[in-house]
Amino acid sequence: MCGIVGYVGHRQALDVVLGGLHRLEYRGYDSAGVAVLDGAGALRVQRKAGRLANLEAQLDADGRQSFAGTAGMGHTRWATHGPPVDRNSHPHRDAAETVAVVHNGIIENFAELRAELEADGVELTSDTDTETAAHLIARVYATGDTAGDLEASVRTVCRRLEGAFTLVVTHADVPDKVVAARRSSPLVVGVGEGEHFVASDVAAFIEHTREAVELGQDQVVVITREGYEVTDFMGEPAQGKPFTVDWDLSAAEKGGHEYFMLKEIEEQPDALANTLRGHFHNGRITLDEQRLADQDLRDIDKVFVVACGSAYHSGLVAKYAIEHWCRLPVEVELASEFRYRDPVLDRDTLVVAVSQSGETMDTLEAVRHAREQKARVLAVCNTNGAQIPRESDAVLYTHAGPEIGVASTKAFLAQIAANYLVGLALAQARGTKYPDEVAREFADLASTPAAVQKTLATAAQVRALGREIADSKAVLFLGRHVGYPVALEGALKLKELAYMHAEGFAAGELKHGPIALIEQDLPVVVVMPSPKGRAVLHSKLVSNISEIQARGARTIVIAEEGDDAVRPYADSLIEIPATSTLLQPLVATVPLQILAAEIARSRGYDIDKPRNLAKSVTVE
Ligand code: M6R
C-alpha cells in the first residue's frame, strides 16, 4: 500500500518523481504528493486528494517551473489514518516546513508519539501517523549529537517507531541528498549514472536504470548524485543486495491496451511459460532457492498453504494436486486467520506462503508465526527479494513479470503453475511419484501456455456476453473439484472490478441453501469438469444446471470443447480447450477474468484501479 519514490541526480526531480508515481499508482490512489528541493534552501511541496491526475493539474496551475530542482520525492496513498483529503496527503512536514516525509506502512505507536508532541506544544495538522515522524525528525535534527545530521536523525527516530514502515525524508538544509529507511515494508535503491533513486518497487525507476539494490530489514540509505550508503538503525555500515531487474520498461507499460489488466490477461501464456522455465532440469524439479535439505522435504508430514485473495484461491487449487501426488494432508488457510487459531505446526510441517507482491502483511505474519513454531516455510512469490521470500526457507518465483492491474490475473495463473511445481518437487523428494511420472506431469504443465493462448480466442464472445449481463444485480459462480476455486476466483474478480454482488459456490452445496437465491434471469456461471476426466462429477453438475435452469436462471457454461451433454442446459456456452483435470483451472479462469473486466468496463469503472483497493496490502 502506498507508493513512494525519491530521486537525486541530474534531471528535473519533478519529472522523474511523477514518472515514478505513475508506475506506482497501482499501490494506492487515494491521494498523491511531491516535494522538490530547489537547491537554494527551499522545499517545494504540493499534494492533492484523489488520483495522480489531480496533483498534476494542480502542479500545472501552480506552474511547474516553481518546482525546479534535482532532488525530490513523491507519494501515492492508500489511506489508513484519516480520510483521503488534501491535509492527510503526503508529504507531511514539520511546523517550520523544513523536513518533508513520505511513508508507506503503519506507525503503530503513533498515538503515544502524537500525545508526546502535543504535550510539547506541537500542533499537528493531519490525522496521519506519518506526520509524527516529520515533527520528530525535525526536532532531533535541531538538537544534540544529531544536530544537522539528517541520516542520524532519521535513524534515531526510526528506533522509536513501532510497526511497519518505509520512510523517505528530505530536509531543506540538505538539498543534495534524500534519506530513506525501512522496516517490514519494501524499499529498493536504483543505481544510475550520476543519479540514484529510492522506491517501493523497481517499476518506479525502470525507465532510467535496471541496476537495483534491495535493502534489508531495519536499514537506512542515503542517496546522492554520486552514490548511496547503507547503515543499520544504529549507524553501523550495512550491505544491501544488488540485483539487475530482468524485465524492461515495456513490461510496465500498457503497450497499446486500454488497461493494464487487459494486457496482463493476454500475457498469461508467457507468464506460465516463464514460470515453468528452468524448473525441470536433468529429470528433476528444482526450486529457485532452497535453504532446506532434501531430507527435510522427505520428513514433511503436513502442508499448509497460507495466502490471501486470489493467491488463496491458487492454494485451494494446489490442494487437489499436492494431496493427489504426495499423499500428504494439505490445509489451505486464509493468512489473516492462520495465526489466530493456534494451528498445529512443527518441524515436519511445510507452510507454503503464496503472494504475488511478497509483502502482504497478513501472509508475512502467517510466515513469521509458522517459523516461530519451527515449521518450514516455502514462498511462492512474484517479486524478487520481497520480504516473504526473504523470511522463507525455500522460494519458487513466479516469473509473471510486473502485474500492475490491481486485480490479479497473470500472477494467479502463474501461482497455480508454481504451486504445482512445489507439489511435484515434494512428490519427487518423497518418492510418491516415479521420475518418469514427474516428467510426464511437467510435460503436461508445459502444454498449458498453448492451451491458455487458445482460450484467449473466446474473448470476443465473452465480452459480448459481459455487455449483455452488465446490468444484472448479481452473478453466481458454480464449480466442483478444481472448478470450485475457479468459481470463487470468478466471483472475486467480479466483486472487485464491477462492484457487483457475486458469490462462488461448490455446486453440490447449492441444494443446501444457495439455490434459494436463484430467480428469473439471474446469471449463473458454471465451470464444468471434463466429461471424460471427471465423468461422475460432470453428470452431477449437468443435473445441478438443469435444476437452476428450471428455476429461471440464465446459465452461462464454461465447458470443454465437444462437451455436447451440457449444451442443452447452457443459455450461453463458452468452450475451452480440453486439458487434464488438474490443469483445467489454468484455462477455465481466463473467460471469467475477461467477463469481469468487460462488465466493469460497461459500467464505466476503471478496471486497473478499483475503488477502495490497492495492489499490495501491507497492513493487517
Ligand atoms: O500480493 P498478494 O498475492 O499477497 O496479494 C493477495 C491479495 O491481496 C490479492 O490476490 C487480491 O485479492 C487481488 N486484488 C485479487 O485480484
Residues whose N, C-alpha, C, O or C-beta is under 5 A from the ligand:
A	BS01	M6R	C308 G309 S310 A311 V354 S355 Q356 S357 G358 T360 V406 A407 S408 K615 V617
